[in-house]
Amino acid sequence: MNYDRTVDEFLNHKEIYIPVDVRSPGEFQDSRIPNAINVPLFTDEERAEIGTLYKREGQKAAKWRAMEIVSPKLPVILEEIREIEKTNRKPLLYCWRGGMRSQSIAHFAMMSGLHIQRLEGGYRAYREYVVEHIPEILPGQAVVIYGLTGTGKTDILHRLKESGYPVLDLEGYANHKGSVFGAIDGHDPYNQKMFDGLLFEDLQSISGSPYFFMEGESKRIGHAVQPPELYEKKENGIHIRVVSDLESRVERIYQQYVEKTDAFHARVEFALGRIMKRIKPEAVQKEIQQCLLEKNYREMIRLLIVHYYDPRYDNKINETLNTALEVHSESIAEATKQIIDFIEARFPSQTTSFV
């Protein structure tokens, strides 16, 4: 019996599978199928050892060493897979390209009476499929939420998503907030492979919608770049501008960054070092440094908005053509309602069914 499943078969029946990544923890951390579980054959160090042995002594010696490493682990590995099977979903094993690692585990699992299946072509095949199909499944119309730093664009998008509207969370896919302070929460930004996989996952979930919401991000977000087809839709989308008074913006940024970020002081000090020379005049640089020293973060944020962010981005925003709607975000709830009323008038047949 053939236990291999194509990427297409997996994606068309995702609800019955749990992807099981048998690569090393480092490979899994770098990129993976969304919602996969890591059950590694080798640690990162063991994988490096086998790779070195393969180069020095050849395939036979590397395979023998791999057997020595894996054999004592087999009961634990198979027990983890058995626990997955108890959820009444099918474990779908994969490694990098559907090679020895997933084949070996599949063989031992079937000998042990487990009902597992394997992803044909491994993660590489999944990655190729995602890149090929993203342009094909993008909804036709982008609704772009844009505005200056701290106006609450992300909060509005989250409310729209919670209400069932089709939203693409680009900052979430990048694990980065899209500025020099975007990784200040201490989380490593995702690479392009992770970004594309998460984007593809959400595109599947909003399949059938004539439009989608997105934030007016730059082409690059953290370590990832928007696919050109998505960026083109952003440029030609329906643009909704979000505005807010300065004090509301300061408070929103304070709550988002300062209150929710461990070791904020050290991280912001490092980030400021990267941009300080771009802030004019020099007297403002000294004010910002003094605010940091005194931990007067609200005043530091206000100075950064007025003297760095707004001058840097306002011209770009003003160049945006065909602004269809402007909303004030002192109340995120009210701003979200105005956007919903606007978009439902544009797309009266669309229901909120993407939760």
Stockholm file with secondary structure:
# STOCKHOLM 1.0

chainA/1-355         MNYDRTVDEFLNHKEIYIPVDVRSPGEFQDSRIPNAINVPLFTDEERAEIGTLYKREGQKAAKWRAMEIVSPKLPVILEEIREIEKTNRKPLLYCWRGGMRSQSIAHFAMMSGLHIQRLEGGYRAYREYVVEHIPEILPGQAVVIYGLTGTGKTDILHRLKESGYPVLDLEGYANHKGSVFGAIDGHDPYNQKMFDGLLFEDLQSISGSPYFFMEGESKRIGHAVQPPELYEKKENGIHIRVVSDLESRVERIYQQYVEKTDAFHARVEFALGRIMKRIKPEAVQKEIQQCLLEKNYREMIRLLIVHYYDPRYDNKINETLNTALEVHSESIAEATKQIIDFIEARFPSQTTSFV
#=GR chainA/1-355 SS CCCEECHHHHHHTGGGEEEEECSCHHHHHHCCCTTCEECCSSCHHHHHHHHHHHHHHCHHHHHHHHHHHHGGGHHHHHHHHHHHHTTTSEEEEECSSSCHHHHHHHHHHHHTTCCCEEETTHHHHHHHHHHHHHHHHCCSEEEEEEESTTSCHHHHHHHHHHTTCCBCCHHHHHTSCSSTTTTTTSCCCCCHHHHHHHHHHHHHHTTTCSEEEEECCCSEETTEECCHHHHHHHHTSEEEEEECCHHHHHHHHIIIIITTCTTHHHHHHHHHHHHGGGSSSHHHHHHHHHHHHHTCHHHHHHHHIIIIIHHHHHHHHHTCCCEEEEEECSSHHHHHHHHHHHHHHHSTTCCCCCC
#=GC SS_cons         CCCEECHHHHHHTGGGEEEEECSCHHHHHHCCCTTCEECCSSCHHHHHHHHHHHHHHCHHHHHHHHHHHHGGGHHHHHHHHHHHHTTTSEEEEECSSSCHHHHHHHHHHHHTTCCCEEETTHHHHHHHHHHHHHHHHCCSEEEEEEESTTSCHHHHHHHHHHTTCCBCCHHHHHTSCSSTTTTTTSCCCCCHHHHHHHHHHHHHHTTTCSEEEEECCCSEETTEECCHHHHHHHHTSEEEEEECCHHHHHHHHIIIIITTCTTHHHHHHHHHHHHGGGSSSHHHHHHHHHHHHHTCHHHHHHHHIIIIIHHHHHHHHHTCCCEEEEEECSSHHHHHHHHHHHHHHHSTTCCCCCC
//
